[in-house]
Amino acid sequence: MVSGNLFHCKKHSWPPEEYVGRTTLQLLDFDSAAPPKQAWRRRLNSHANILKEFSVTFMEAIKMVRLGLRLWSYIREEAAQGRKAPIDPFTRERCKPSASQGVPLGGMGSGSISRGFRGEFRQWQITPGTCDASPIMANQFSIFISRDGGRKSFASVLAPGQHEGLGKSGDQGISSWGWNLNGQHSTYHALFPRAWTIYDGEPDPDLKISCRQISPFIPHNYQDSSLPASVFVYTLVNTGRERAKVSLLFTWANSIGGVSHLSGDHVNEPFIGEDGVSGVLLHHKTAKDNPPVTFAVAACETQNVSVTVLPCFGLTEGSCITAKDMWGTMVQTMFLVYLCLKDGQFDRENFNSGPSMPSLPGETLCAAVSASTWVEPHGKCTVAFSLAWSSPKVKFSKGSTYHRRYTRYYGTSERAALNLVHDALKNYKWWEEEIEKWQYPILMDERLPEWYKFTLFNELYFLVAGGTIWIDAPNESRNFIGNQHLSTTEVNTAFCNALNDDDETDLTRHSSTVNGLIFPQENDSDDVGRFLYLEGVEYIMWCTYDVHFYASFALLALFPKIELNIQRDFARAVLSEDLRKVKFLAEGNWGVRKVRGAVPHDLGTHDPWQEMNAYNIHDTSKWKDLNPKFVLQVYRDFAATNDMSFGAEVWPAVCAAIDYMEQFDRDKDGLIENDGFPDQTYDTWTVHGISAYCGCLWLAALQAAAAMALQLGDKPFAQKCKSKYVKGKTEFEAKLWNGSYFNYDSGASSNSKSIQADQLAGQWYTAAAGLPSLFDDFKVRSALQKIYEFNVMKIRGGRMGAVNGMYPSGKVDITCMQSREIWTGVTYGVAATMIHAGMEEQAFATAEGIFTAGWSEEGFGYWFQTPEGWTIDGHFRSLIYMRPLAIWGMQWALSLPKTILDAPKISIMDRIHLSNSHSFGSSHHEAGVRKIATKAKCLGNSVFHCAC
């Protein structure tokens, strides 16, 4: 909850000793049970305040009234078709957002479930594009302890009883359970992808408990990182004088969030698996013909741990066994278990009961897994549970269906959940070893502030909880056009035909026409599947590219093959077109969905890859930032990976992207001009003429394209980009540089001289890719210092991040909603630019504002749900958003990869010698690529006519 200390105190360290007693930490200091020295921490009794959403001002509302009416009408049209509009600001979630989030569960791309820091399972994203924030309160861990001959006992849910709907008298459901945990002596410690909950004498003063949550997010591991499974390892330390019988209980509802548990036809089934892994499968029949889901909840039986199950119980009075009955059984049998009159809390015959009868509509079906063990005086014991879910098919609302990535290793049956939960319990120690090897160098780097270390890892939560989809068998999906499937041979033939047509334009020279769509040549690549992630859970568009520009550093650093495949998807998209008509809501005009040569805004919503550009506020084929961002990302990835095959594969799209932008250089001065509407990622912030943001991106793209052309041997295209760059750079500085920073734009509007935090986005990428600086060091450092002094430090003393726009007078630019917002990802990007410029102190001070306002205990409560941005009073817009992954741009700047550091320094200002056989009108790619084809994988019958 926000306190008055937010803008006055500054904390540098959060040692575990401030949250957990030293003795307890020493007792837990084995088998990774103790929380790490660097982690995000909260007490379980911390107040989870309701978050405050942004609102538009009266003047902003007046400006957007027509857009609002058109958007409302569009949302209703989509709803009539049974679809959710990608942007819907009018519908509010049933569960108000609160400061309660924690580390999500599972790997990437197989559906996700988040777990709040107080223990509740929430943010259900099993079905693509849907997110139900409400917790399912029946999903809990509980503990039952018996001592002193059974005369001393404790029974409690291991979560504070501070939730709505609890405490109903006479309830047969979960209100009848023992919600006895206060949380004052219990703490949560998060270092993604792991989290620790320490119960320091709660509920039993003589029992110290550590619950360690582990998920398989392992950089460069493209198998385990796709698995929908998590492990919960309980470490029990008995500090008492008598032995204790401890039973841990894991309860789970047959639900995928919301009210799905009430839809009926759900079945529970107990199982005994290999290696002592036993539990219950919960088969869930989804609504709207979505693919079914099977959950597996299990524990591992060992010589010291006995596992029993209750396959079915309900939450209402009509159930055969109610939640109250189940809890009563657990409490009553504690004494019998202590006297060794029972092996476990439930009857072992339950394992032989087989599948349950399907649940009736309105009935909730739950299951319980109990693991019981003795803990001797001053002894220790470990109990491991696991949760896995198997939803092998991904079905999008317009019909396309794919298999998820993990099915490559576990098959396409929902019953794979049984094998997933088994392997998770057997492999989690290896997962942890790999995670620790990855994180250790950063955590031990004394140059880095402590808040940065754990925030760097914790912001990665989005790659699990950001609606990610990871599918297998990429080649099956790449050749779909509309409802028709084309073989690779048919696509390749079409390309060859297109290449032989000398009369084609530059754009069509890099592509082929099939059934009215323009498609590029397929090339084989390392098969890591195809990957999607949402712009945000409130903006349901896959791989929004102007935002991926900021976030992509995380994927490039940790899963570079996924990043390259995303770029391949967009490279194909550049060379495609979709002539179906779309109404653009800002102006109410009609246009085509996808223009050839234009980088799409996104890969779609209801049928990704097949129907792109779900965003329909503006016509993004006229945006000025998307094409330069594509060129910059491709070159950075090409330089970082040194993958010549990738470079050759995407080169035609790079050329097409540059060529497409020439139409926006209307006065032929080498610079693109903005068109007097919000034609870039700041889509409510109007730009006139030459702009600092788009102009800088364009100059950087020209330099990157020229450098890539030289490395691929395409000297004519390099010369073309060089000529534009030299002319454009001179014009850019003449029209926008004012002596201390670059003006917002060259127009005459009231905000044309505003200080934009993001004015050096192109310079950021230039430095990140190892290219020469766009401007001299004085200009770069002067502009960054101006941003630091005005956009950062004049906003609550630098405690909130960088505001997007600031007038030279020192007042916030209130031109529009976005100019007055603080964008989290942009702030991280500005900080990365500062690091590249040697301004580390200002960089970390700038980025720390995002930590202070968003993640600190005194802040606004945006941990594990970092929004797109907030206002200076802390009101958020768009929680769980992609762009804050840009913090990995800071880490990239701090530790540039060897491939970039060791690469030959190419300056496009040097003279480029051209052969007389080439002219600017000749093909952009063919001759040069022949020279490097032998260094790459064979390109076969590709557009490059591989000569190897």
ABEGO torsion letter per residue (X at the ends): XBBAAAAABBBABBBAAAABBAAAAAAABBGGABBBABBBBBBAABBBBBBBBBBBBAAAAAAAAAAAAAAAAAAAAAAAAGBBBABBAABBBABBBBBABBBBBEBBGAEBBBBBAAGBBBGBBABBGBBBABBBAABBBBBBBBBGGGABBBBBBABBBABBGBGBBGBABAAABBBABAGAABBBBBBOABBBBBBBGOABAABBBBBBBBBBBBBGBAAAAABBBBBBBBBBBBABABBBBBBBBBBBBBBAEEAAAAAEGBBBBBBBBBGGBBEBBBBBBBBGGBBBBBBBBBBBBBAABBBBBBABBBABAABABBAAAAAAAAAAAAAAAAAGABABABBAAAAAAEBBBBBBBGBBBBBBBBBBBBBBBGBBBBBBBBBBBBBABBBBAAGBBBBBAAAAAAEABAAAAAAAAAAAAAAAAAAAAAAAAAAAAAAABAABBAAAAAAAAAAAAAAAAAGBBBBBGAAAAAABBEABBBBAAAAAAAAAAAAABAABBAAAAABBBBGGBBBBBBBBBBBAEBBBBBABAABBBBGBAAAAAAAAAAAAAABAAAAAAAAAAAAAAAABBBABBBBBAAAGBBBBABBBGBBBABAEAABBGABBGABAABBAAABAAAAAAAAAAAAAAAAAAGBAAAAAAAAAAAAAAAAAAAAABAAGAGBBBBAGBBBBABAABBBBEBBAAAAAAAAAAAAAAAAAAAAAGBAAAAAAAAAAAAAAAAAAAAAABAGABBBABABABAAAABBBAAAAAAAAAAAAAGBBBABBAAAAAAAAAAAAAAAAAABGGGAAEBBABBBAAGBBBAABAAAABBBAAAAAAAAAAAAAAGBAAAAAAAAAAAAAAAABAABAGABGABBABBBAAGBBBGBGBAAAAAAAAAAAAABBBAAAAABBBBBAABBBBBBAABBAABBAAAAAAAAAAAABBBAEABAAGBAX
